[in-house]
């Protein structure tokens, strides 16, 4: 039996197709972990292909936005995985289009089975009535996504002798001041490199 999903390719199949064509290609999703406690994240995935012995060329960049407030109850715990997978699929298909277009089979299967909850994306807003407590106005979401978009390759974290440094952000328990920066990844405090504070 034929389904409208037949023309859509799963993200896994897209990655397999990419790996066959570019076995040494790079698929790199990145996101700011500090947004997760707020219930959302924007994932940027870059696709690079090998064009020389040690020379990579950036060929595609795409984004995915995930917000716990818009996910079905049984999927809320997977917001990171779902958003990263979506970003990877979109970036690969931007570089190597599939017959069904850039939407993945996974995303389109959500369209086939309507969600039982109210769909706030297609419901006209009258300014009255119930609004989900944990959602943001669309103007805020668009501004946040626009702020995250960048036409350049993502900045790499600083590197110390132990490898990539780890981004940390929070509030000091002793001074009460906010802090953010990169710290050494070594677990041995006596052997840690000097932090890079922003």
C-alpha positions in Angstrom: 0.0 0.0 0.0 1.4 3.4 -1.0 1.7 6.2 1.4 2.5 9.9 0.9 5.6 9.2 3.0 7.1 7.0 0.2 9.0 9.9 -1.4 10.5 11.1 1.9 13.9 9.9 3.0 14.8 9.2 6.7 17.6 11.1 8.2 19.5 7.8 8.7 19.2 7.1 4.9 20.3 10.6 4.1 23.5 10.2 6.3 24.2 6.7 4.7 23.9 8.3 1.2 26.2 11.2 2.3 28.8 8.7 3.7 28.8 6.7 0.5 29.5 9.8 -1.6 31.9 11.4 0.9 33.4 8.8 3.3 35.6 11.4 4.9 33.0 14.2 5.1 32.3 15.9 8.3 28.8 16.4 9.8 29.1 18.7 12.8 26.0 19.7 14.9 26.6 22.5 17.5 24.4 24.3 20.0 24.5 26.4 23.1 23.8 24.1 26.1 22.8 27.1 28.2 19.5 27.3 26.4 18.3 23.8 27.4 17.2 24.8 30.9 14.9 27.4 29.2 13.2 24.5 27.3 14.5 25.2 23.8 17.6 25.0 21.6 18.8 26.0 18.2 21.1 23.5 16.5 23.3 24.4 13.7 24.8 21.6 11.5 27.7 22.2 9.1 28.6 19.8 6.3 32.2 19.8 5.1 33.7 17.6 2.4 37.3 16.6 1.8 38.7 18.5 -1.3 42.4 17.8 -0.7 44.7 15.7 1.5 43.9 17.7 4.6 41.7 20.4 3.2 37.9 20.5 3.9 35.4 22.8 2.3 32.2 24.0 4.0 29.3 23.0 1.6 26.2 23.4 3.7 24.9 24.9 7.0 21.3 24.5 8.3 19.4 24.9 11.5 16.7 23.3 13.5 14.7 24.8 16.4 13.4 22.6 19.2 11.1 23.7 22.0 9.7 21.4 24.7 6.5 23.3 24.8 5.6 22.3 21.2 6.4 18.6 21.6 4.1 15.7 22.4 4.2 14.7 26.0 6.0 11.3 25.3 8.7 13.1 23.2 9.6 16.0 25.5 12.5 14.1 27.0 14.0 13.7 23.6 14.0 17.4 22.5 17.8 17.5 22.1 18.1 14.3 20.1 15.1 15.2 17.9 16.4 18.7 17.2 19.9 17.5 16.4 18.6 14.8 14.1 16.4 17.3 12.3 19.3 19.7 11.9 21.6 17.0 10.5 18.9 15.8 8.1 18.2 19.3 6.8 21.9 20.1 6.3 22.7 16.9 4.5 19.6 17.4 2.2 20.6 21.0 1.5 23.9 19.7 0.1 22.5 16.5 -1.4 18.7 16.9 -2.1 16.5 13.8 -1.9 13.3 13.1 -4.1 10.9 14.2 -1.3 12.7 17.5 -0.6 14.4 18.7 2.6 11.7 17.4 5.0 12.7 14.1 6.6 10.4 11.0 6.7 10.4 11.4 10.5 9.1 15.0 10.3 6.5 14.2 7.7 5.2 11.2 9.7 4.2 13.7 12.4 2.0 15.4 9.7 0.3 12.2 8.8 -0.9 11.6 12.3 -2.5 14.8 13.6 -1.6 15.7 17.2 -4.5 15.5 19.7 -3.5 18.8 21.2 -4.3 22.3 19.9 -1.9 23.4 17.1 -0.9 26.9 18.0 0.9 27.4 14.7 -2.4 27.3 12.7 -4.9 28.6 15.2 -5.7 32.3 14.6 -4.7 34.4 17.6 -7.4 36.7 18.8 -5.6 38.0 21.9 -8.0 36.2 24.2 -8.3 32.7 25.5 -5.8 30.3 26.8 -2.1 30.5 26.0 0.4 27.7 27.1 2.3 28.9 30.1 5.7 27.7 28.8 5.6 29.1 25.3 7.2 32.3 24.0 5.5 34.8 21.6 6.5 34.1 18.1 8.2 37.4 17.7 10.6 36.5 20.6 11.3 33.1 19.0 12.0 34.7 15.6 14.3 37.2 17.2 16.1 34.5 19.1 16.6 32.3 16.0 17.8 35.4 14.0 20.3 36.1 16.7 21.6 32.5 16.5 21.9 32.5 12.7 25.4 33.3 11.4 26.7 33.1 7.9 30.2 32.2 9.1 31.6 28.9 10.3 31.0 28.4 14.0 33.8 29.5 16.3 35.7 26.6 17.7 36.2 26.4 21.5 39.7 27.2 22.8 42.1 24.3 23.0 44.5 23.5 25.8 47.0 20.7 26.1 44.1 18.4 27.2 42.0 19.0 24.1 38.9 21.2 23.5 38.0 23.3 26.5 34.5 23.0 28.0 32.0 26.0 28.0 30.6 26.8 31.5 28.1 29.4 32.6 26.5 30.1 35.9 26.4 32.2 39.1 29.2 32.1 41.7 28.1 30.7 45.0 30.7 32.9 46.9 30.3 36.2 45.1 26.9 35.9 43.5 28.3 37.2 40.2 27.5 35.7 36.9 30.3 33.9 35.0 30.9 32.2 31.7 33.9 30.9 29.9 35.9 27.9 28.9 37.6 25.5 31.4 40.1 22.7 31.0 38.6 19.3 30.4 41.0 17.5 32.7 39.4 16.0 35.8 42.6 16.3 37.8 42.3 19.8 39.4 46.1 19.9 40.0 46.8 19.4 36.3 44.1 21.7 34.9 45.0 24.5 32.5 44.1 28.1 33.1 40.4 28.9 32.2 39.5 31.4 29.5 36.8 33.7 31.0 34.5 35.7 28.7 
